[in-house]
Amino acid sequence: MPKIDVKKELKHLYHAPAREVVQVDVPALRFLMIDGAGDPNTSPLYAEAVEALFSVSYTAKFIVKKGPSAIDYAVMPLEGLWWSDDMSSFVNDDRSKWQWTMMIHQPSYASDAVLTDAIAQVQRKKGLAAVAALRLESFAEGSCAQTLHIGPFTAEGPTIRRVHDFIETRAALAGKHHEIYLSDIRRAAPGRWKTIVRQPMA
């Protein structure tokens, strides 16, 4: 059976040019989400949150594939919303004060019932505490500016500045800093990591 690539169906949202900032309108999409705080590089809670998201998302995918519809689809990439009560912590790279919501888009094939079943299976088989903190939520950002950052996360500063400059000549910043991780950082060299940097605009 052919595998459905939802990223291609939502190409304007999951593909961005690296040489320019573009404006997109982001409709309401269903996400499996989990909240947390702290340095993502050192926090065991962050690692377990990401493991819970992928475990449930892949379990849901296989439930759908083996079910009556027999649909095979690619699991969507990890995404993150980032903020801090003290925004200087971003400028100073004080990651211990960062707050985050990590999330993975769930296509319509993964119904609420499928995801409930997937969560129960992962809890039973892996016993991850973070699974209990997962939630399914509809999330709409509306008008946003985005571009593609190529390279390590620590070098995102100029890319984020370009996105903010684009917005500030047209409107005002709104909402939370949003990143979409298109690369498997366990396999790709940091210099080749691809991350969509998105910022809502008022």
Beta strands, then each sheet from edge to edge (+ up, - down):
strand 1: 3-4
strand 2: 22-26
strand 3: 29-37
strand 4: 72-73
strand 5: 78-83
strand 6: 99-105
strand 7: 135-139
strand 8: 142-150
strand 9: 177-181
strand 10: 194-200
sheet 1: 1+ 4+
sheet 2: 2+ 8- 10+ 9- 5+ 6- 3+ 7-
end
